[in-house]
Amino acid sequence: MANRYRNKDIRIRVTETEKEMIKKKSLAAGFESINSYAHKMLLSGLVVKVDLKELLELNNEINKIGVNINQIAYKANSSNRVTLDDIARVEKLLKEVQSVQFEMLKKLSFKI
């Protein structure tokens, strides 16, 4: 590290508001200069990309399962009877929800 020399530069343009935000973030992270903060973030910063399409699909699947559970609840409330079959269906649907959530978490964890 004794002969370390940075002889290349990268320039970016920002608005005054963006510059202030960057300055606040660099100070909050303990850096004395924006340059040091930018250097650290560019070399080892983390960028997270979330695909909302998959989250929407998860939401739709859970919604469909919720509709089925509501139908069973309606039947139970209107007849004051719940069969073992109804309970088994609810348990199956809840396991389905857990499975869908688990698969989504696996997908998201591989993207981070």
N, C-alpha and C positions, 0 to 999 in steps of 0.2 A: 504493500500500500504506500510505500515511501515515494514512488515515482508516479503516483496516480494523477492523471491529468485528463480533464474533460475538455476536449477541443471542438465538440460538435454541439450545435444548439437546435432546439425545436421551439418554434414560436406558435402561439395560439392567440386568437383574439377573443375577448370576452367583453360583456357589458359591464358597466360600473357596478351594477347589482350583483352580477356573477362574481366579479372580483372581490367584492366585500364578503360574499358567502364563502369563497375559497379562503380568504384571509381569516375569517372566523373559524372555519374548520381546521385550518393549519394551526392556529393558536390553541384551539381546544384539544388538538392531538399532541400538543407539546412541541411543535416546531417553531423555531425562531424566524424562519423566512418561508415565504410561499414557494420559493425555489426548492428548498429542502423537502417540503411537503409534497410538491408536485413530482419531484424526482422519486421519492419513496412510493407514491401512489402509482406512478406510471410503471415502475419496475415490479412492484409486488402488491399493488392494490387488487381488491377483489371486485369483480363485476358479476352481478347476479342477473340472469335473464329468466324471467318467469313467463311461461306460455299459458296465458289466460284461457286459451281454447280448451286445454285439458281440464282446468279448474271448472269451466262451464259445463263440460261433459260430466264431470263428477257431480256437480250440483244437479244436473238433470237426472242422473241415475238415482241419486238420493231422493229427489223429489218423487220419482215414480214409485220407489219403495215406500215412501211416506204415504202416498195415495192408497196403496194396498193396506197399510197398517190402519189408516183412517177408516177404510171400508169395514175392517174387522171390528174396530172400536164402535162404529155406528151400529153394526149388527148386535154387538154386546149390549149397547145402551138401549136399543129399541126392544130387544127380546129379554133382557136381563139374564141371558144365558151365553156362556162361552164354552165351546167344546174343546176337548183336548186337541182336536184337529186345528182349531183356530189358534191355540197357543203355540202349537208346532209351527204353523205358518208364520206367526209373528217372530218366533225364534229364528226361523230360517231367513226371514227378511232382514232381521238385525245382523245376522252373520254376513249376509250379502253386503250390507252397508259397511261393516268392518272390513270386508275383503276389498271392496272398491276403494275405501280410504287407504288401506295398506298399499294397494297397487299404485295409487296416486303418489303416496309418500315415497315409494321406491323410485318412481319415475323422476320426481322432483329432486331427490337426493343425488341421482346420477348427473343431473344438469348443473349442480352447484359446484 
